[in-house]
Amino acid sequence: MRFDPLGDRAVMITLGDAIDEATHRRVRSAVARLDARAPRGVTDIVPAFASIAVHYEPAAVGGDNPYDTIVGMLEAVLGSETNLAPPPPRVVEIPVCYGGDLGPDLDEVAAVHHLSADDVVRLHTKGDYLVYMVGFMPGFAYLGGLEARIATPRRRSPRTAVPAGSVGIGGQQTGVYPSASPGGWNLIGRTPVALFDVTRPEPSLLATGDRVRFRRISRADFDAWAR
Amino acid sequence: MSVRIAGAGLQTTVQDLGRVGHQREAVPAGGAMDRLACRAANLLVGNDDDAAVLEASLVGPSIEFLDDTLCAIGGGDLEAVIDDTPIPLWHPVFVPRGARLRFGQAVRGCRAYIALAGGVDIAPVFGSRSTYLRGGFGGFEGRALRSGDVVATCAPSPLSLAIAAALRGRTPTVAPTPPAVPRVARWSLGATLRPRYAADVVARVVEGAHARYLSEAAREQFFGERFRLSSSSDRMGYRLEGPAVSLDKSVELLSEGVAFGTIQLPPGGAPIILMADRQTTGGYPRLGEVASVDLPLIAQLRPGDTVRFRPITVGDAQRLYLAEQAELSQMRAGIALRFSHGRTA
């Protein structure tokens, strides 16, 4: 565990240097402890693949050297043992209508791997995905666990507008665009569920540590849901 | 009380000190670009620090006051004028109903903060009234203000009322009607609290976890050269032009948290300073973070303006920050004391 300043109002806690489930468990267990016993002055806790950024208000931390003080308090909360079991993950199911105009790249992805479109959907819905972190844009989850047989390089030229809810594959990653944005991933389907909704108390559907399953729905179901 | 936007300006938005506690859902902190100006303008009208203000950029709006209002303008000098009276920065001003605030040229800095007594009354989103333009939420319908919008304020604090009453009372003739011209207070923000905005600034940088990826030569270059603010800069990030800064060898980094003032180094070698509407995480190497006390200078840079960077330790950066906080608190206490006596019921 390493502490470094992230400017004068945040500290970076580094817990590893790889994207793997062991590192992820350390991050989650540390976040759980920080949530339970946040040192005074902490304003935001931002977990990532192998680190946690802790934002704080120096004046609220107190002392002449708030950085040293907060690092001391964080060390006390996290202790030397960081391998305590993290809280059990939530399982979130995301309904997806695959192919057609909602997933315009499905056939191309299938062709790249000499699979049928149905095979791609079957492999994609079979996966057990892990939310390593939420970042990049509100509600965007970085998912691990994509079946290697359908990993597909990003499109050579990104689309200028990808609709919200689009489900894509980009390299080893799969995920859902929470809001309309430019994007280079291969779009294989779309979910009618809002990944990010400002009117919800927890606006992001997905949180770090969640397990995600995709479930195939028909176009009729999609349309009914979207209404 | 309320004001009507008669002309929108280039980009006028409602901002406060931003969102706290939602960065883990990738909700940007957002808030005023120049936090000091936002806080100081609020302080001058008797508001809490985090009351919502109007942030005007480069070309200011035209604002019609629909009621008698206490206001203060801080930040960059955009040549504020109420009716025919030039309005100095950092002073409380009593504005009579029907008066109109306009702006001229951006003569120093580029963002003006207009604090209204009571603060802008808009439903907070995730605990903040700040406008997040990219996400289309917060502030006034999630967008920049347009001509015709009417912006209401919350009820003024007793302190705001006392400051306003003192200004209103300072009319040459004690008339039953309110003064028809704006009244500018004789007192103002302490001189040492006013940032020294300029077109060429020095920003101090706290180096962090990635400093070790920078060779001594590259570090010398980063701290030795002048960088120019590119025109493709916005509330999210300031792109810099200048000599390309290169890492010793290319490094593969994992995305992780970033902060207000993080200086990212994308592969092209042109640094980007992450500003108020920055994303919550980033995957580029970080050269360091601009010290909080110097962020207002960065926030007020205009395209073409220049910046040089100097290293500072986190301890020194925090001492400067705490000193600034103490000075703001003293100013606040002084104002409260000044208006705690002789207040009429």
Chai-1 contact restraints between the chains, C-beta under 6 A:
chainA,res_idxA,chainB,res_idxB,connection_type,confidence,min_distance_angstrom,max_distance_angstrom,comment,restraint_id
A,D4,B,G208,contact,1.0,0.0,6.0,A-B,restraint_1
A,D4,B,A209,contact,1.0,0.0,6.0,A-B,restraint_2
A,P5,B,V206,contact,1.0,0.0,6.0,A-B,restraint_3
A,P5,B,G208,contact,1.0,0.0,6.0,A-B,restraint_4
A,P5,B,V314,contact,1.0,0.0,6.0,A-B,restraint_5
A,L6,B,G208,contact,1.0,0.0,6.0,A-B,restraint_6
A,L6,B,A259,contact,1.0,0.0,6.0,A-B,restraint_7
A,G7,B,V206,contact,1.0,0.0,6.0,A-B,restraint_8
A,G7,B,A259,contact,1.0,0.0,6.0,A-B,restraint_9
A,G7,B,G261,contact,1.0,0.0,6.0,A-B,restraint_10
A,G7,B,E289,contact,1.0,0.0,6.0,A-B,restraint_11
A,D8,B,V206,contact,1.0,0.0,6.0,A-B,restraint_12
A,D8,B,A291,contact,1.0,0.0,6.0,A-B,restraint_13
A,D8,B,S292,contact,1.0,0.0,6.0,A-B,restraint_14
A,D8,B,V314,contact,1.0,0.0,6.0,A-B,restraint_15
A,D8,B,A317,contact,1.0,0.0,6.0,A-B,restraint_16
A,D8,B,Q318,contact,1.0,0.0,6.0,A-B,restraint_17
A,D8,B,Y321,contact,1.0,0.0,6.0,A-B,restraint_18
A,R9,B,S292,contact,1.0,0.0,6.0,A-B,restraint_19
A,A10,B,A259,contact,1.0,0.0,6.0,A-B,restraint_20
A,M12,B,A209,contact,1.0,0.0,6.0,A-B,restraint_21
A,T43,B,V20,contact,1.0,0.0,6.0,A-B,restraint_22
A,D44,B,G21,contact,1.0,0.0,6.0,A-B,restraint_23
A,D44,B,Q23,contact,1.0,0.0,6.0,A-B,restraint_24
A,V46,B,Q23,contact,1.0,0.0,6.0,A-B,restraint_25
A,V46,B,R24,contact,1.0,0.0,6.0,A-B,restraint_26
A,V46,B,G257,contact,1.0,0.0,6.0,A-B,restraint_27
A,V46,B,T280,contact,1.0,0.0,6.0,A-B,restraint_28
A,A48,B,S255,contact,1.0,0.0,6.0,A-B,restraint_29
A,A48,B,E256,contact,1.0,0.0,6.0,A-B,restraint_30
A,A48,B,T281,contact,1.0,0.0,6.0,A-B,restraint_31
A,F49,B,L254,contact,1.0,0.0,6.0,A-B,restraint_32
A,A50,B,L254,contact,1.0,0.0,6.0,A-B,restraint_33
A,S51,B,E256,contact,1.0,0.0,6.0,A-B,restraint_34
A,A53,B,G257,contact,1.0,0.0,6.0,A-B,restraint_35
A,P58,B,Q318,contact,1.0,0.0,6.0,A-B,restraint_36
A,P58,B,Y321,contact,1.0,0.0,6.0,A-B,restraint_37
A,A59,B,Q325,contact,1.0,0.0,6.0,A-B,restraint_38
A,N65,B,G315,contact,1.0,0.0,6.0,A-B,restraint_39
A,P66,B,Q318,contact,1.0,0.0,6.0,A-B,restraint_40
A,Y67,B,V314,contact,1.0,0.0,6.0,A-B,restraint_41
A,V134,B,E25,contact,1.0,0.0,6.0,A-B,restraint_42
A,V134,B,A26,contact,1.0,0.0,6.0,A-B,restraint_43
A,G135,B,A26,contact,1.0,0.0,6.0,A-B,restraint_44
A,G135,B,S255,contact,1.0,0.0,6.0,A-B,restraint_45
A,G135,B,T280,contact,1.0,0.0,6.0,A-B,restraint_46
A,G135,B,T281,contact,1.0,0.0,6.0,A-B,restraint_47
A,F136,B,Q279,contact,1.0,0.0,6.0,A-B,restraint_48
A,P138,B,A26,contact,1.0,0.0,6.0,A-B,restraint_49
A,P138,B,V27,contact,1.0,0.0,6.0,A-B,restraint_50
A,P138,B,G135,contact,1.0,0.0,6.0,A-B,restraint_51
A,F140,B,A26,contact,1.0,0.0,6.0,A-B,restraint_52
A,V198,B,V125,contact,1.0,0.0,6.0,A-B,restraint_53
A,V198,B,F137,contact,1.0,0.0,6.0,A-B,restraint_54
A,P203,B,E25,contact,1.0,0.0,6.0,A-B,restraint_55
A,S204,B,E25,contact,1.0,0.0,6.0,A-B,restraint_56
